[in-house]
Amino acid sequence: MENMDIISVDHVSMRFRLASEKVDSLKEYFIKTLKSQISTNEFWALNDVSFQIQKGDALGLIGLNGSGKSTMLKIIAGVLKPTKGSVAVRGEVAPLIELGAGFDYDLTASENIFLNGALMGRSHEEMESYYDGIVEFSELKDFIDVPVKNFSSGMIARLAFAIATIGTPDILICDEVLSVGDFRFQEKCHKRIGEMLEKGTTLLFVSHSIEQVEGLCNKAVWLEHGNVKMFGECKEVAEIYRTAY
Ligand SMILES: Nc1ncnc2c1ncn2[C@@H]1O[C@H](COP(=O)(O)OP(=O)(O)OP(=O)(O)O)[C@@H](O)[C@H]1O
């Protein structure tokens, strides 16, 4: 089982269609569609991207705004289906992509812990055993019965991170999570991710902080306009990336 690819991204391309005309209402949209007055521009967010990750690797995805990092993570997490190519993922994925996406904002933090557990396929009993640890890690004890709609983005990030990192998933996907919390909480998350890596979790990590990427990752893929500019050892990719723009 050593050196087995846990994630294999094979010639993945992703096309989005963008409406090129501004439409002010649904009615106008239907009328213009019927009259064939709406044209769409094709936009390729990823072009023929391939790379392989082995068990226990920590991969940083780096690149400028709009280079395709989040799109790549969403395809690996199974949220988006690639237009071309394929992705093979061997293992359970804990995705931290759109923070709080699994939350019902009218429910309290406590209720959302169980809701998210259910979304992750975990039973109520199982979540009860994790409950205290989640509350403690998120440091939201005093807010646990408050509806999440009253939370700041940092509080939502803390709760989402604490829930997603229970147990030891095979693959942890983190998209910009550490940029939301304050510095002290970022350190705490960094430490927890480090502990998960030691236990064999594979990490996919997006951050605009190249220092954070270097601190956690052994491999890096650098995306530029949806193309792989460079893939390899994190230190080598980071060194060239730093001086590139
Ligand atoms: N659902 C969508 N529909 C249309 N275009 C999209 C969609 N999602 C992403 N895009 C476009 O695809 C490109 C890549 O976006 P993506 O979010 O993957 O970039 P990113 O590297 O994560 O950027 P950032 O660093 O700003 O988070 C962007 O130009 C974006 O506008």
The ligand as a Gaussian input file, in Angstrom:
#p B3LYP/6-31G(d) Opt

LIG

0 1
 N      -19.458000      28.854000     -10.686000
 C      -18.704000      29.606000     -11.481000
 N      -19.211000      30.169000     -12.604000
 C      -18.448000      30.922000     -13.423000
 N      -17.136000      31.157000     -13.208000
 C      -16.582000      30.626000     -12.115000
 C      -17.317000      29.823000     -11.198000
 N      -16.481000      29.429000     -10.198000
 C      -15.274000      29.965000     -10.491000
 N      -15.331000      30.672000     -11.635000
 C      -14.216000      31.373000     -12.279000
 O      -13.140000      30.477000     -12.423000
 C      -11.902000      31.128000     -12.183000
 C      -11.155000      30.373000     -11.123000
 O      -11.808000      30.600000      -9.885000
 P      -11.299000      29.950000      -8.530000
 O      -12.239000      30.366000      -7.453000
 O      -11.056000      28.508000      -8.725000
 O       -9.884000      30.696000      -8.358000
 P       -8.933000      30.764000      -7.089000
 O       -7.551000      30.474000      -7.593000
 O       -9.442000      29.903000      -5.991000
 O       -9.047000      32.299000      -6.720000
 P       -8.903000      33.085000      -5.319000
 O       -7.445000      33.068000      -4.980000
 O       -9.359000      34.454000      -5.664000
 O       -9.764000      32.422000      -4.306000
 C      -12.231000      32.564000     -11.817000
 O      -12.038000      33.376000     -12.940000
 C      -13.689000      32.513000     -11.412000
 O      -14.340000      33.718000     -11.738000

